[in-house]
Amino acid sequence: MNVIILGSGQVGSTVAHSLADEQNDITVVDLDPGPLQALQEQIDIRTVVGPASSPRVLEEAGAKNADLLLAATNSDETNMLACQVAHTLFRVPTLIARIRSADYLADPALFKEGGIPIDVLISPEQLVTRHVRLLIEYPSAVQIREFAGGRAVLVEIRAAAGSPAVGRSIGGLADRLPGVPFRVVAVYRGDSSVTIDGPTVIEADDDVFLVTVPDQIRRVASEFRQLALPCRRVMIAGGGHVGMGLARALESDAAVKVIEHNRARAEYLAEALDSAVVLQGDATDKSLLADEAIEGVDVFCSLTNDDEDNIMAALMAKRLGARRVIALINRPTYVELMENSAIDVVVAPQLITMGAILPHVRRGDVVAAHSLRGGASEALEAVVHGDLKTSKVAGRRVRDIALPPTASIAAIVRGTKVMMASGDTSVETDDHVILLLGDKHHLRELERLFQVGVLYL
């Protein structure tokens, strides 16, 4: 696939790394030659220096032959204009744009037929806000990914010593939860993947990935660690788009405090929020956190635009007694360093944003895709098409489907019904199949499996 990426920031560079590893032809455009040179030294891509919305620059980037254009510069206006130029002059088939401003996102008519030609709108801030809100709603989870419009979820839980699941086999775990729809799809012990079968025994600190339905998350999670009490007291460091959006989402159900360093922004937040308390100050200030009774906070969310401040604030809050801390971290190297630290949950915005982009670069009818474990693994939702003659999946039992190595079918969504997959489960046309791929090197094999071929037999 020929892909043009406009902007070499966190989103653009993350997408470039991910897609270049999958043998796509990638061209990245940016005004600043420095980041482009750094990208070229790391991965095999083309780069073009110049304004992203320029017809000349887009032509030089190969827009005439592009399959997809991702406009991810720091300017909403540049992104929108670039999509308009790419559509009008070059007829690029798929146009994706990052739009941050709530003013633009508030009116969907702006991007409907006859409006600005953008096929997919991405707001990283909204995606991250939604993700953090789910983590607060289900405090036992390290991460949650949604499928089939939220009817099914992939949950990562770290098994705690002394929990019912530790020392128990996966088969025995199923016996403890009769009638509860769930399936363990992966277990990681340190950096190594553990073979999944009935006799596999869960150990303390295992990272367990399982698929279930939303109303059973707490029941399943209780097997892996003690269930946390509902979050009634929330403190948020950073009053930017994410911090403000999260405060708005939580303030009707919880006591929310927001710490914002910039005085003008703090005053704006105080006016814009209904019941949340806004404090102007430094979230890494030990005295401020102590004065605001950090030891009584159920969850502390460090959501500023500065990775170092987020790390320090989260570590300080945890040390002073916050029950659970969540930190927003952009730099991949920092994410790796903090994953086994005192910080309970590390949120990587670029990986969450990738989930909105990946379905549009996957071959076959993929409607959802989420990067896992730093992008090494992927969870996908694929729609089954064809029949026994034209498909390698439709009309077959799960055990008879020739899945590539490290791939497993976790669940099948048929209409409104969510079914956990077993070897005897039959797959039908129009089913939504939720899969986990442990090693993305087998991605092309998985994509081919779900493609329909007229002459398959």
C-alpha positions in Angstrom: 0.0 0.0 0.0 1.2 3.5 -0.9 0.7 5.8 2.2 1.5 9.5 2.6 1.8 10.8 6.1 1.7 14.5 6.7 3.5 15.5 9.9 6.4 13.7 11.6 5.2 14.2 15.2 4.3 11.5 17.6 1.3 10.3 15.6 3.0 10.5 12.2 6.2 8.9 13.3 4.5 6.1 15.2 2.3 5.3 12.1 5.3 5.4 9.9 7.3 2.9 12.0 4.3 0.5 12.2 3.4 0.5 8.6 7.0 0.5 7.3 7.6 -2.7 9.2 4.7 -4.2 7.3 6.3 -3.6 3.9 4.2 -0.6 2.9 5.5 2.2 0.8 5.6 5.2 3.1 6.3 8.9 2.4 6.4 11.4 5.2 6.0 15.1 4.6 7.1 17.8 7.1 8.3 21.4 7.1 11.2 20.6 9.4 13.9 18.4 7.7 15.4 17.4 11.1 12.7 14.9 12.2 12.5 13.6 8.7 16.2 12.8 8.6 15.9 11.1 12.0 13.1 8.9 10.6 15.0 8.0 7.5 17.9 6.8 9.7 15.6 4.5 11.5 13.2 3.1 8.9 13.1 2.7 5.1 10.8 5.5 4.0 10.7 8.5 1.5 10.6 12.0 2.9 9.5 15.3 1.4 10.3 18.7 3.0 7.6 21.3 2.5 4.1 22.6 3.5 1.7 19.6 3.8 -1.2 21.3 2.0 0.9 22.4 -1.1 -0.3 20.8 -4.3 3.4 20.7 -5.5 4.5 19.0 -2.3 1.7 16.5 -2.4 2.5 15.7 -6.0 6.2 15.2 -5.1 5.1 12.9 -2.3 3.3 10.7 -4.8 -0.3 11.7 -4.2 -1.3 10.6 -7.7 -0.6 6.9 -6.8 -1.4 7.0 -3.1 -3.8 4.6 -1.6 -4.2 6.5 1.7 -3.2 9.9 3.1 -3.0 10.6 6.8 -3.0 14.3 7.7 -1.4 14.5 11.2 0.2 17.9 11.3 -0.2 20.1 14.4 -2.7 22.3 12.5 -6.3 21.3 12.0 -6.6 23.8 9.2 -3.6 22.4 7.4 -4.9 18.9 7.8 -8.3 19.8 6.4 -6.9 21.8 3.5 -4.4 19.0 2.6 -7.3 16.5 2.4 -9.3 18.8 0.2 -6.3 19.2 -2.2 -5.6 15.5 -2.1 -9.2 14.8 -3.0 -9.7 17.5 -5.7 -6.4 17.2 -7.5 -5.3 13.7 -6.9 -8.4 11.6 -6.0 -6.6 9.8 -3.1 -9.1 7.0 -2.2 -8.8 7.2 1.6 -8.3 10.4 3.6 -7.7 10.4 7.3 -7.2 13.6 9.3 -6.4 14.4 12.9 -8.7 17.1 14.1 -8.3 18.5 17.6 -10.5 21.5 17.8 -13.9 20.9 19.5 -15.4 23.6 17.3 -14.7 21.5 14.2 -15.7 18.2 15.7 -19.0 19.6 17.1 -20.7 19.9 13.7 -20.6 16.6 11.7 -22.1 18.3 8.7 -18.8 19.9 8.1 -17.3 16.5 6.9 -20.4 14.9 5.3 -21.0 14.6 1.6 -20.4 18.0 0.0 -18.3 19.2 2.9 -14.6 18.7 3.6 -13.6 15.3 2.0 -12.3 13.4 5.0 -13.2 9.7 5.3 -12.0 9.2 8.9 -11.7 11.9 11.6 -9.3 11.2 14.4 -9.2 13.1 17.7 -6.3 11.6 19.8 -7.5 13.6 22.8 -11.0 12.1 22.6 -9.6 8.6 22.1 -7.2 8.9 25.1 -9.9 10.4 27.3 -12.2 7.5 26.5 -9.4 5.0 27.3 -8.5 6.6 30.6 -12.2 6.8 31.6 -12.6 3.0 31.0 -9.5 2.4 33.1 -11.1 4.4 35.9 -14.4 2.6 35.5 -12.6 -0.8 35.7 -9.7 -0.2 38.0 -8.4 -3.8 38.0 -7.5 -3.6 34.3 -4.2 -2.5 32.8 -5.8 -1.8 29.5 -9.2 -2.3 27.8 -9.8 -2.5 24.1 -13.4 -2.4 22.6 -14.8 -4.5 19.7 -18.1 -4.8 17.9 -19.3 -1.4 19.0 -18.4 -2.1 22.7 -20.2 -5.4 22.9 -17.0 -7.3 23.4 -13.7 -6.2 25.2 -10.1 -7.3 25.3 -8.8 -6.8 28.9 -5.3 -7.0 30.2 -5.0 -7.8 33.9 -1.9 -8.4 35.9 -2.4 -11.5 38.2 -1.8 -10.6 41.8 -0.2 -13.0 44.3 -2.8 -14.6 46.5 -5.6 -14.2 44.0 -7.8 -17.2 43.1 -6.4 -17.4 39.6 -2.7 -17.7 40.7 -1.7 -21.4 40.9 -4.7 -22.4 39.0 -4.9 -23.8 35.5 -6.8 -21.9 32.7 -9.1 -24.9 32.5 -9.7 -24.7 36.3 -10.4 -21.0 36.0 -13.2 -21.7 33.6 -14.7 -24.2 36.1 -14.8 -21.4 38.7 -16.8 -19.1 36.4 -19.6 -21.3 35.0 -21.8 -19.4 32.6 -19.5 -16.4 32.5 -18.4 -15.6 28.9 -14.7 -15.1 28.8 -11.6 -16.6 27.1 -8.0 -16.2 28.0 -6.1 -15.5 24.7 -2.6 -14.7 25.8 -0.4 -14.8 28.9 3.0 -13.0 29.1 5.5 -13.9 31.8 8.0 -11.1 31.7 8.9 -10.6 28.0 8.0 -14.2 27.1 4.7 -15.5 25.8 3.3 -18.6 27.6 1.6 -21.4 25.6 -2.2 -21.2 26.1 -4.0 -24.4 26.8 -6.2 -25.9 29.5 -3.3 -27.1 31.8 -1.4 -23.8 31.6 -1.1 -22.5 35.2 -1.3 -18.7 36.0 1.5 -17.3 38.1 1.8 -14.1 40.1 2.6 -11.0 38.0 1.6 -12.7 34.7 0.0 -10.3 32.2 -3.2 -12.0 31.2 -5.1 -11.0 28.1 -8.7 -12.1 28.0 -11.9 -11.4 26.0 -15.2 -11.0 27.7 -18.3 -8.8 27.7 -18.4 -5.4 29.5 -20.8 -6.4 32.2 -18.6 -9.3 33.2 -15.2 -7.5 33.5 -15.4 -7.1 37.2 -16.5 -10.7 37.8 -13.6 -12.1 35.7 -11.1 -9.6 37.1 -11.9 -10.6 40.7 -10.2 -13.9 39.9 -6.9 -12.2 39.2 -6.7 -9.5 41.8 -8.8 -8.0 44.6 -11.5 -5.8 43.2 -10.8 -2.1 43.9 -13.6 0.0 45.4 -15.3 2.4 42.9 -13.4 5.6 42.2 -15.0 8.4 44.2 -12.0 10.8 44.5 -10.1 11.6 41.3 -7.2 14.0 40.9 -6.0 15.1 37.5 -2.7 16.7 36.7 -3.0 18.8 33.6 -5.9 20.7 32.3 -5.4 20.4 28.6 -7.8 18.7 26.2 -7.5 15.3 27.8 -7.5 16.5 31.4 -10.5 18.8 30.8 -12.4 16.1 28.8 -11.8 13.6 31.6 -12.9 16.0 34.3 -16.1 16.7 32.5 -16.8 13.0 32.0 -16.2 12.2 35.7 -17.4 15.3 37.7 -21.0 14.3 37.9 -20.1 10.9 39.6 -16.9 11.6 41.5 -15.2 14.4 43.5 -12.7 15.7 40.9 -9.7 18.0 41.4 -7.7 19.4 38.5 -4.2 20.8 38.9 -3.2 23.1 36.1 0.1 25.0 36.0 -0.9 27.9 33.7 -3.0 30.5 35.5 -5.0 31.6 32.5 -5.9 28.0 31.6 -6.8 27.3 35.3 -9.2 30.2 35.3 -10.7 29.0 32.1 -11.2 25.5 33.5 -12.8 26.9 36.7 -15.4 28.6 34.5 -15.9 25.7 32.1 -16.3 22.8 34.6 -19.4 22.4 36.7 -18.3 20.9 40.1 -14.6 20.0 39.6 -12.2 21.9 41.8 -9.4 23.6 39.9 -6.1 24.3 41.5 -3.4 26.5 39.9 0.0 24.9 40.7 2.7 22.3 40.0 1.5 18.7 40.2 5.1 17.6 41.1 5.0 19.8 44.2 5.0 17.5 47.2 3.5 20.1 49.5 0.6 20.8 47.1 -0.3 17.1 46.8 0.0 16.7 50.6 -2.2 19.7 51.2 -4.8 18.4 48.9 -5.0 15.0 50.7 -3.4 12.9 48.0 -3.5 9.9 50.4 -7.3 9.8 50.1 -7.3 9.9 46.3 -8.6 6.7 44.6 -6.9 7.5 41.3 -4.4 10.1 40.2 -4.2 10.8 36.5 -1.0 12.5 35.2 -2.1 14.0 31.9 0.1 17.0 31.1 1.9 17.5 27.8 5.3 16.8 29.4 6.4 13.2 29.8 8.9 13.9 32.6 6.3 15.9 34.6 3.8 13.1 34.2 6.2 10.5 35.4 7.4 12.5 38.4 3.9 13.6 39.4 2.6 10.0 39.2 5.5 8.6 41.2 5.2 11.3 43.8 1.4 10.8 44.1 1.9 7.0 44.5 4.6 7.5 47.2 2.3 9.9 49.1 -0.5 7.4 49.2 -2.7 7.7 46.1 -4.3 4.2 45.6 -3.8 4.0 41.9 -1.8 6.2 39.5 -2.1 6.6 35.7 0.5 8.4 33.6 0.3 9.6 30.0 3.6 9.0 28.3 4.4 9.7 24.7 8.0 8.6 24.2 8.3 4.9 23.5 11.5 4.5 25.5 9.9 6.1 28.6 6.9 3.8 28.2 9.1 0.7 28.3 11.0 2.0 31.3 7.9 2.8 33.3 5.8 -0.3 32.6 7.2 -2.2 35.6 7.6 0.8 37.9 5.4 2.0 40.7 3.1 3.6 38.1 0.1 1.3 37.9 -0.9 2.1 34.3 1.1 3.7 31.5 -1.1 5.2 28.7 0.7 5.5 25.3 -1.4 7.9 23.2 0.2 7.0 19.9 -0.7 3.3 20.3 -4.3 4.2 21.1 -4.5 6.5 18.1 -3.1 3.7 15.9 -6.3 1.8 16.7 -8.3 4.3 14.8 -5.9 4.1 11.8 -5.0 0.4 11.4 -8.4 -0.8 10.2 -8.0 1.4 7.1 -4.7 -0.1 6.1 -5.6 -3.7 6.7 -6.5 -5.9 3.8 -9.9 -7.5 4.0 -12.8 -6.2 5.9 -11.2 -5.3 9.2 -13.3 -3.0 11.3 -11.2 -2.7 14.4 -7.5 -3.2 15.2 -5.5 -2.4 18.3 -1.7 -2.5 18.8 -0.6 -4.4 21.9 2.7 -4.7 23.8 4.4 -1.8 22.1 3.1 -2.7 18.7 4.6 -6.2 18.6 1.1 -7.8 18.8 -2.3 -6.9 17.5 -5.9 -7.6 18.2 -8.3 -7.4 15.3 -12.0 -7.6 14.4 -12.6 -9.0 10.9 -15.8 -9.5 9.1 -16.3 -12.9 7.4 -17.5 -12.8 3.7 -18.0 -15.5 1.1 -18.9 -19.1 1.5 -17.3 -22.5 1.5 -16.2 -22.1 -2.1 -14.8 -18.6 -1.9 -13.6 -18.3 1.7 -11.1 -20.1 3.9 -13.1 -19.2 7.0 -16.9 -19.1 6.3 -18.8 -22.3 7.0 -15.9 -23.9 9.0 -15.3 -24.8 12.6 -12.6 -22.9 14.4 -10.5 -26.0 14.7 -10.5 -26.4 10.9 -9.4 -22.9 10.0 -5.7 -22.8 9.1 -4.7 -19.9 11.3 -1.1 -18.6 11.0 1.3 -19.1 13.9 0.6 -17.0 17.0 -2.9 -16.3 15.8 -6.0 -17.3 17.7 -9.8 -16.7 17.4 -11.0 -15.4 20.7 -14.7 -14.6 20.1 -17.3 -14.4 17.4 -20.0 -11.6 17.3 -23.1 -12.6 15.4 -25.6 -9.8 15.4 -26.0 -8.8 19.0 -24.7 -12.1 20.4 -21.2 -12.5 21.6 -19.8 -16.1 21.7 -16.5 -17.2 23.1 -14.8 -19.3 20.5 -13.9 -23.0 21.0 -12.6 -25.5 18.5 -16.2 -26.6 17.7 -17.6 -23.2 17.1 -18.7 -22.7 13.5 -18.0 -19.4 11.7 -20.7 -18.0 9.4 -20.8 -15.4 6.8 -21.2 -11.8 8.2 -19.8 -12.9 11.6 -17.4 -10.5 13.3 -14.4 -12.5 14.4 -12.1 -11.2 17.2 -8.6 -12.4 16.9 -5.3 -12.0 18.6 -2.1 -12.1 16.6 0.9 -12.5 18.9 3.6 -11.8 16.2 2.8 -9.2 13.6 5.3 -10.9 11.2 2.3 -13.2 10.3 -0.1 -10.3 9.6 -0.1 -10.8 5.8 -1.0 -14.5 6.3 -3.9 -13.5 8.5 -5.1 -10.9 6.1 -5.1 -13.4 3.2 -7.1 -15.9 5.3 -10.0 -13.5 5.5 -9.9 -12.3 1.9 -12.5 -13.7 -0.5 -11.3 -15.4 -3.6 -13.7 -16.2 -6.5 -11.5 -19.2 -7.5 -10.6 -20.3 -4.0 -11.5 -24.0 -4.6 
